[in-house]
């Protein structure tokens, strides 16, 4: 194979000085002045002799396979892509040498060129990555070389560990795949990177949301946690998410419940009231099967998770009292499961479409300590995960339930929660 090296006279200026150098030298070079050949011993002799007269550290290796065109991009900094100077010559064959040099003080480019007149010379912006490239440590698609093959008058151990180099392209790709969300961006990006590329990240997140929201279909679960203040509703909502290893957002602003939502799987609308949303806007927000945006302070937002948990001390039956009963059925259809938190028990209700009301299905005892008192757990699934027995309601429990669930009528024969 014959590689023709292009001449770049508009690259490094002849009077430029470098603190680091990454050099590629072919074993065989046909020039106008004749053929010039190098061996690894020749390279080592040049470097060793040079290090006696100049303060420098070198690393060099022999490669026996053809380079790909993108090789330079592994080493170069974006700002230095033109910092390469070559004379016109033809490099013949696959064998070539890579050399990394670190100078204690800036070295004039012409001095480097005199040592390796038939080499491609550029600055090594990242010394660790440049030295790791000698063995193709970070290049799985390339042939691997042994660290012992490197000749050096310096150290190698500190360069053998792979760093997880996070690039802008890597982050954008992960956002596009939905693997990086707004809530976990800081796990991948440090403060300096965020300040530098914050607008790019915002555009990527917006693109991801808009692409996702082109499909209006969805399948979400909506749960309602009701009960007096202090019964542990929010704590249980958090425990549910943590047990399921789901990321969650707890709403914090009554006038804009989802302003803090950043793509989490679960949205906890904490201590919500029916006056936080207009009725039809709320129906759209919690629609189980159709996606629509929700009004937010600065820009409309989309809920792209799979679970919404509503906690409220206002009973669901008292929400939107002025709305017609038939319209309110749309609300109940969307909230499939309701939990009523009392001092001793959680009563579990499921909406029955045929009966158009909530049917009492079970209850669970206190199991979690909160502020020196016993509290409750919240769903049959979480009960099972925690190894907690859930009791089904039978005829003997109805009288107890009637006495504990205030202002609610339970029909003895149907065990129904009437609205």
ZATOR-989179 format. One record per atom (N, C-alpha, C): x, y, z negated. Coordinates in steps of 0.1 Angstrom, whole numbers, plus 2048, in hexadecimal, padded with zeros to 3 digits. Layout:
<kolmars>
XYZ/...
</kolmars>
This chain:
<kolmars>
8087F4800/800800800/80980C800/805816808/80D823809/80482E804/8098367FA/8028427F5/80984E7FA/802857800/807864804/80586E7FA/8108747F4/80E87E7EA/80D88C7F0/8028937ED/8008A07F3/8088AA7EC/80C8B57F4/8148C07EE/80A8CA7E9/80D8CF7DD/8058DA7D7/80E8E57D2/8108EE7DB/8188FA7D8/8119047D0/8049037CF/7FC90D7C7/7F99087B9/8018FE7B5/7FF8F87A7/8078FF79D/8108F7797/8198FD78C/823906793/82491278D/82E91B792/83C91678F/846919797/853913795/859919789/855924784/85B92A778/85392776B/84991E76D/84191B761/848911758/84691274B/84C909741/84190173B/8458F4738/83C8EB732/8418E6725/8378E471C/83B8DE70F/8398CE70F/8318CA718/82E8BC71A/82E8B9729/8318AD72D/8318A973B/82C89B73C/823898746/81F88B74A/824889758/82C87F75B/83387E768/83087076D/82D87077A/82C863781/83686278C/83E85878C/849856795/84884979C/8488487A9/84783C7B1/8558357B2/8558287B2/8618217B3/8688237C0/8618257CB/8668277D8/8618347DE/86983D7E3/86584A7E8/86C84D7F5/86584D800/86A85080D/86985F80F/874866811/874875813/87B878820/87B885823/88288A82F/89188882D/896887821/8A488581E/8A887781C/89E86E81E/8A186081D/899859812/89C84C80F/894845805/89B8467F7/8928497ED/89784A7DF/88F8407D7/8978377D0/89182D7C8/89482E7B9/88A82A7B1/88C82A7A2/88981D79D/890819792/88D80E78A/88A81377C/88480A773/88280F765/88F81275E/89980B762/8A780E75C/8AB81C760/8A982076D/8AC82D771/8A483876A/897836768/88F83F760/894841752/89783574C/89C83673E/8A983D73D/8B283B746/8BF842746/8BD851748/8B4855751/8B2863752/8AD86A745/8A3863740/89D869733/8A7868728/8AE85E726/8B785D71B/8C286771C/8C8869728/8D287372A/8CD881727/8C188372C/8BA89072B/8B889471C/8B488A715/8B188C706/8BD8906FE/8C988D704/8D58906FC/8D989F6FE/8D48A5709/8D78B370B/8CB8BC708/8BF8B6708/8B38BE705/8AB8B76FA/8A48BF6F2/89C8BA6E7/88E8B56ED/88D8A86EE/8808A36F4/87E8956EF/8718906F0/86D8836ED/86687D6F9/86A8716FD/86486B709/85E85D707/85585A70F/84F84D710/84D84A71F/85183D723/85083A731/84D82B732/84682873E/84281A740/84181874F/84380B753/841807761/834801763/82D80676E/820800772/8227F977F/81B7EE781/81D7E678E/8117E5796/8067EE793/7FA7ED79B/7F77FB7A0/7F07FC7AB/7ED8097B1/7E48117A8/7E681E7A8/7DE8277A0/7D182A7A7/7C782E79F/7BB8337A5/7BC8427A6/7B48487AF/7B48567B1/7B185E7A4/7A985879B/7A5860790/7B0860785/7BB85A787/7C585877C/7C8865776/7CB87077E/7CE87C778/7C488276E/7B787F771/7AC884769/7AD87E75B/7B3873759/7B486D74C/7BD875743/7C787C749/7D1884741/7CF893742/7CA89874D/7CA8A674F/7BF8AD746/7C18B9743/7B78C273D/7B08C8749/7A38CB748/79C8D2753/7A38DE758/7A98E674F/7AF8F2753/7BC8F075A/7C18E475A/7CF8E2760/7CF8D876C/7C48D7772/7C38CE77E/7CC8D2789/7D08DF78A/7D98E3794/7E78E4790/7EA8E0783/7F78E177E/7FF8D5782/8008D278F/8078C7795/80F8CC7A1/81C8C87A1/8248CC7AD/82B8C07B2/82A8BE7BF/8318B27C5/8388B77D2/8438B17D6/8488B47E3/8438A97EC/8458AC7F9/83F8A3803/848897804/84288B800/84987E802/83E873802/842868806/83985C806/83E8527FB/83484F7F3/8378457E8/8338377EE/83C82E7EE/8388217F4/8388167E9/82E80D7EA/82C8027E1/8248067D5/8217FC7CC/8197FE7C0/8218027B4/82E7FE7B3/8358007A7/83880E7A5/835813799/838821796/83A822787/83E82E782/841830774/83A83C76F/83583B763/82E84675C/83784B750/83985874F/84285D745/83A86873E/83B868731/836873729/841879721/842886721/84D88D71A/847898712/84D899706/8498A56FD/8568AC6FA/8568B96FD/8618C26FB/8608CA6EE/86A8CB6E7/86A8D36DB/8688E26DD/86D8E66E9/86B8F46ED/8678F46FC/8608FE701/85C8FE70F/8678FB719/8658F2722/86F8EE72C/86B8F373A/8748FB740/87190074E/86D8F5757/8638F7760/85F8ED769/86A8E8772/8728F2777/87C8EE780/8868E477A/8888E576D/8918DC766/88C8CE766/87E8CD765/8788C0765/8788BA773/8768C377D/8758BF78B/8838B978F/88E8BF78A/89B8BA78E/89E8AC789/8988A977E/89989B778/891891780/885895784/87C88C78B/877893798/8808947A2/87C89D7AD/8718967B5/8708897B5/8658827BD/85A87D7B4/8578857AA/84C8817A1/84188B7A1/83588779D/82A88F79B/82A89478C/82A8A178A/82C8A777D/8208AF779/81C8AD76D/8118B5768/8128B6759/80B8BF753/80C8C0744/8038B673E/8078B1732/7FF8A772A/7F98AF71F/7EC8B2721/7E58BA717/7E28B370A/7E08A670B/7DD89E700/7E88936FF/7F18946F6/7FD88B6F6/7F887D6F2/7EF87C6E9/7EA86E6E5/7E48676F0/7DB86E6F8/7D5867703/7DE86470E/7E886D710/7F286B71A/7FB85F717/7FF85D70B/807851707/7FE845708/7F2846703/7E983A704/7E7836712/7E783F71B/7E583C729/7F083372F/7FC834729/80782B72E/80381D72D/7FB819724/7F780B723/7E8809727/7E281472B/7D481472F/7CB810724/7CE815718/7C781270C/7B881670D/7B5822713/7A8827714/7A2825722/7A881C729/7A381A737/7A080B73A/794806736/7917F8736/7917F3745/78F7FB74F/78F7F775C/79D7F5762/7A77F975B/7B57F8760/7BD7EC75A/7C77E8760/7D07DE75B/7D67E274D/7D67D9744/7DC7DC737/7EB7D9737/7F37E272F/8017E072E/8047DF71F/80F7D971C/8137D770E/81A7E4709/8187E76FC/81F7F26F6/82E7F06F6/8327E36F5/8407E06F5/8477E3703/83F7E570D/8447E971A/8497F771B/8457FF712/84880E712/85681070D/85E817714/86B81C70F/86A82A709/86F82C6FD/86D8396F7/87983C6ED/87B8486EA/88484C6DF/87B8526D3/86E84F6D4/8658546CA/85D8496C3/85184C6BE/8498436B7/83D83E6C0/8388326BD/82C82D6C4/82082A6BB/8238266AE/8188226A6/80C82B6A5/80F8386A4/8058426A2/7FB8436AE/80083E6B9/7F883F6C5/7F08326C9/7F18286C1/7EB81B6C4/7DC81A6C1/7D88246B8/7CA8236B4/7C182B6BE/7B68256C2/7AD82C6CB/7A48366C4/7A48426C9/79B84C6C3/78E84C6CB/78384E6C5/77684F6CC/77585D6D1/77A85F6DD/77986C6E3/76B86F6E8/7658796E2/75787C6E7/7588886F0/7548866FD/754890707/746896709/7468A170F/7398A7712/73089E71B/737898724/73088F72E/72A883726/73287E71C/72D872714/72187670D/721882706/7158866FE/709888707/70B88F713/70089271C/6FA885721/70287B724/6FD86E728/6F586771E/6FA868711/6F3861706/6E5868703/6E5875705/6D887D704/6CF87870F/6D387771B/6CB873726/6C5865724/6CD85C71D/6C884F71B/6BF84E70E/6BE859707/6B68596FB/6BD8536EF/6CA8516F0/6D284B6E5/6D68566DB/6D88626E0/6DB86E6D7/6CE8776D7/6C98796CB/6BE8826CA/6C288F6C3/6BA8996C2/6BD8A56BB/6C18A36AD/6BA8996A6/6BC897698/6C9891695/6CF88969E/6DC88369C/6E88886A4/6E68946AA/6F08996B3/6FD89B6AB/6FC89F69E/7088A2696/710896693/70A88A695/71287E693/71C87C69E/71A8836AA/7238816B5/72B88E6B8/7268996B4/72C8A66B8/7308AE6AC/73C8B36AB/7408BB6A0/73B8CA6A2/73E8D2698/7398E0699/73F8E76A4/74C8E56A6/7538EC6B1/74D8E96BF/74B8DC6C1/7458D86CE/7378DD6D0/72F8DD6C5/7228E26C6/7218F16C9/72A8F96C3/72A9076C6/72F90A6D4/7379016D9/73C9036E7/7328FF6F1/72A8F46EE/7218EF6F9/7128EE6F4/70E8F66EB/7018F66E6/6F68F76F0/6F89006FA/6EE902705/6ED8F670E/6F88EF710/6F88E3718/6F08D8711/6F28D7704/6EA8CD6FC/6DB8D06FD/6D88DD6FB/6CA8E16FB/6C48DE708/6CB8E0713/6C68DD721/6C48CE722/6CD8C671D/6CD8B871F/6C18B2717/6BE8B770B/6B38B3703/6A68B670A/6A58C270F/6998C7716/6978BE722/6A18BB72A/6A08B3735/69B8A5731/6A089F726/69C892722/68D89271E/68989C716/67B89D712/67289E71E/6758A7727/66D8A9732/66C89D73B/67789673D/676889744/66E87F73D/66F87E730/668875728/659878729/656885728/648889727/640889735/64788673F/64188474C/63787874C/63A86E743/631863740/629867735/61C869737/61386E72C/60E862723/611856727/60C84B71F/616849713/610845708/6188426FC/60F8396F3/6168336E9/60F82A6E0/61582D6D2/60E8366CA/61283A6BD/6088366B2/60E8346A6/60583169A/60483E692/5F884068D/5F584C685/5F0847677/5F684B66C/5F184665F/5EE852657/5E485164E/5E085C645/5E2857637/5EB85F62F/5ED85C621/5E5867619/5DB863612/5D286C60B/5D48695FC/5D08735F4/5D08725E5/5D487E5DF/5D287F5D2/5D588B5CA/5E488F5CB/5E889B5C8/5F689F5C7/5FD8975BD/60A8945C0/61288D5B6/61187E5B6/60A8785C0/60886A5C0/6138625C8/61C86A5CE/6288645D5/6258615E4/61C8695EA/6198665F8/626868601/62C8745FF/638877608/64386E605/64586A5F8/6508615F5/64E8535FC/64284F5FC/63F842603/641843612/63D84E617/640850626/64E84F629/657855621/665855623/66A846621/665840616/669832613/66682961F/65A82B625/656823631/66082563C/66483163F/66E83464A/67B82D647/68082F63A/68D82A636/68D81B637/682814632/682806633/682801641/67B80864A/67B804658/687809660/690811659/69B81665F/69782066B/68E828668/689832672/68D84066E/691848677/694856674/68785D673/68686766A/67986E668/67B87D667/67188466A/671893668/66589665F/66889D654/65D8A264B/65A8B064E/64E8B3652/64A8C0656/64B8C964A/64F8D664C/6528DF641/64A8EC642/6448EF64D/63D8FC64F/62F8FA651/6268FF649/6188FD64A/613904657/61990F65B/614915667/61A910674/624907673/62A90167F/6308F367A/6278E9679/62B8DD673/6368D567A/6388D7687/6428CF68E/64E8D8693/6508E368D/65B8EC691/6698E568F/66A8DC685/6768D6681/6788C8688/66E8C4690/66F8B7696/67A8B76A1/6838AC6A0/68E8AB6A9/68F89E6AF/6848986B3/68488B6BA/68587F6B1/6828806A4/68287469B/67686B69F/67885E69B/66E85469E/661856696/66285C68A/65785E681/65586D67E/64987267F/64688067B/63D87F66F/642885664/639885657/634893656/627894659/6208A1657/61C8A2649/6258A8641/6238A7632/61A8B262D/6118AE624/6088B761D/6008BF627/5FB8B8631/5F48BF63C/5E68C2639/5E18CD63E/5D38D163D/5CD8D264B/5C08D164B/5B98D2658/5BA8E065E/5BD8EA656/5BE8F765C/5CB8FA662/5D48F0662/5E18F1668/5E08F0677/5D68E967C/5D38E768A/5C58EA68D/5C28EF699/5B58EF69E/5B18E16A1/5A48DE6A0/5A08D06A1/5A58C96AE/5A28CF6B9/5A68C86C6/5B58C86C8/5BC8D16C3/5CB8D16C4/5D08C56BB/5CA8C36B0/5CE8B86A7/5CB8AB6AD/5C08A96B4/5BD89D6BB/5C789A6C5/5CC8A46CD/5D68A26D7/5E389E6D0/5E78A46C5/5F38A16BE/5F48936BA/5E988D6B5/5EA87F6AF/5E38756B9/5E18796C5/5DB86F6CF/5E58636D0/5DF8576CE/5E784B6CE/5ED8476DB/5E684B6E6/5EA8466F3/5ED8506FD/5EB85D6FB/5EE867705/5F78726FF/602875705/60B87E701/60888D705/6088966FC/6078A46FF/60F8AC6F6/6128B86FA/61B8C16F1/6138C76E6/61A8CB6DC/6148D16D0/6198DF6CF/6118E86CB/6148F66CA/61E8F86BF/6298FF6C2/6339026B8/6379116B9/63E9156AF/6419246AE/64892A6BA/6539236BE/65B9296C9/6589236D6/6569166D6/65390F6E3/64B9026E0/6418FF6E8/63A8F36E6/6438E66E5/63F8DD6DC/6488D26DA/6408C56DD/6488BA6E0/6428AD6E3/6468A46D8/63D89C6D3/6408916CA/6438856D2/6508806D1/6548756D9/6578696D1/6538686C4/65585D6BC/64A8536BD/64884A6B3/63E8406B3/6358406A7/63784869D/62F848691/62D85668B/620859688/61D866681/617862674/61C867669/61786565C/612872656/605873653/5FF87F64D/5FD87D63E/603886636/600886628/5F7892625/5ED89061C/5E589B619/5DD89860C/5DB8A2604/5D38A15F8/5C58A45FB/5C28A8607/5B48AB60B/5AF89E612/5A489860D/59F88B612/59C88D621/59F883629/59C883637/58E88663B/585881633/577883635/572891635/57B89A62E/5778A862D/57E8B1637/5868AA640/58D8B264B/5838B6655/5848C265A/57C8C8665/56D8C5663/5698CB658/55B8C8653/5518CE65D/5548D8664/54B8DF66E/54A8D867B/5538CE67D/5528C768A/5478BD68A/5418BA695/5368B0696/53B8A2692/53389A68D/53788D688/53D885694/5368866A0/53B87E6AB/5498826AF/54C88F6AE/55A8946B2/56488F6A7/56088F69B/56988B690/56D87C692/564874698/56786669B/5748656A3/57786F6AC/58386E6B3/58F86F6AA/58E8776A0/599878696/59B86B68F/59086568B/592858683/59784D68C/59384D699/5988436A2/5A88446A3/5AD8506A3/5BB8526A4/5C384E698/5BD84F68C/5C384C67F/5BF83E67C/5C6834680/5C282667F/5C2821670/5CC826668/5CD82165B/5CE82D651/5C782B646/5C783563C/5CA82F62E/5D2836626/5D6831619/5D183B60F/5CA837605/5C583F5FA/5CE83D5ED/5D68475E9/5DF8455DE/5D88495D1/5D78405C7/5D28435BA/5DC8415B0/5D98425A3/5E3841599/5E9832598/5E182859B/5E581B599/5E68135A7/5DE8175B0/5DD80F5BC/5DE8185C9/5E18115D4/5DF8175E1/5D480E5E8/5CA8155EC/5BF80E5F3/5C1810602/5C1805609/5C4804617/5B8803620/5B680C629/5AA80C632/5AE80C640/5A7805648/5A9804656/59C80965D/59E811668/59281666F/58C80B677/57F809676/5777FF67D/56F806688/573804694/56C80A69F/55D8076A0/55A7FA69E/54C7F669F/5437FC694/5497FD688/54180367D/54381267C/54C817684/54F826684/55382B676/55A82366E/55F828661/56B82065D/570823651/57C81C64C/578811643/57E805645/57B7F963D/5867F7633/5837F5627/58C7F361D/5927E561F/59F7E3620/5A57D6624/5AE7D1619/5B37D9610/5BC7D4606/5C17DE5FC/5C97DB5F2/5CF7E45E9/5DC7DF5E5/5E57E85E0/5F27E45DC/5F67EB5CE/5FD7E45C6/6007E95B8/60C7F35B9/60E7FA5AE/61A8035AC/6277FA5AC/6317FF5B4/63D7F75B4/64A8005B3/64980D5B7/6558165B8/6548205AD/6608225A6/66082C59B/66383A5A1/65B84359D/65D8515A2/65B85A596/665861592/66586B587/65F86457A/665859577/66185156B/65384C56A/64D84A576/640844576/63F83A581/636831580/63482758B/62C82C596/63082A5A3/62882F5AE/6268235B8/6228265C4/61D81C5CD/62581A5DA/6228105E1/62780D5EE/61C80F5F8/620810605/61581560E/60F80D619/61680461F/60F7FC629/6127ED628/6097E662E/60A7D762C/6187D2631/61D7D863C/62A7D4641/6357D7637/6347E3632/63F7E7628/63E7DF61C/6317DB618/6307D260C/6377C560F/6357BF61B/63B7B261E/64A7B361E/64F7BE624/65D7C0625/6647C1617/65D7C660E/6627C8600/65E7BC5F7/6587B25FD/6557A75F5/6497A95EB/6407B25EE/6357B65E5/6287AF5EA/6217A95E1/6157A35E4/60A7AD5E6/6027AC5F1/5F77B55F3/5EA7AD5F0/5E17B35E8/5D57AD5E5/5CA7B15EE/5C27A75F3/5B77AA5FB/5AB7AE5F2/5A27B75F7/5977BB5F0/58C7B05F0/5877AC5E5/57C7A25E5/5707A95DD/5657A15DC/5597A75D6/55C7AC5C8/5647A45C1/5677A85B3/56F7B55B1/5757B95BC/57E7C55BB/5757D25BF/56A7D05C4/5627DC5C9/55F7E55BE/55A7E05B3/5567E85A8/5627F15A3/56D7EA5A2/5797F259E/57D7FC5A8/57C7F95B4/57F8035BF/57680F5BE/56980C5BC/55F8175BB/5628215B0/56781B5A5/56A824599/57682C59B/57F8275A3/58C82E5A5/58D8375B1/5858355BB/58583E5C7/57A8485C5/57D8535C0/57385D5BD/56D8635CA/5608665C9/55986D5D3/5588655E0/55A8585DF/55A8505EB/5508445E9/5488415F2/53E8365F0/54382A5F7/54381F5F0/5478125F6/53B8095F6/537805602/52C7FC603/5307EE5FE/5287E85F4/52C7DC5EE/52C7D05F8/5247D0602/5237C560B/52E7C6616/5317D261A/53A7D4626/5487D9621/54A7DD615/5567E3610/55B7EE619/5527F761C/555802626/55880F61F/55F817626/562824621/55A82E62A/54F832624/54583A62D/54984962E/54784E63A/54A85C63C/53C86463F/
</kolmars>
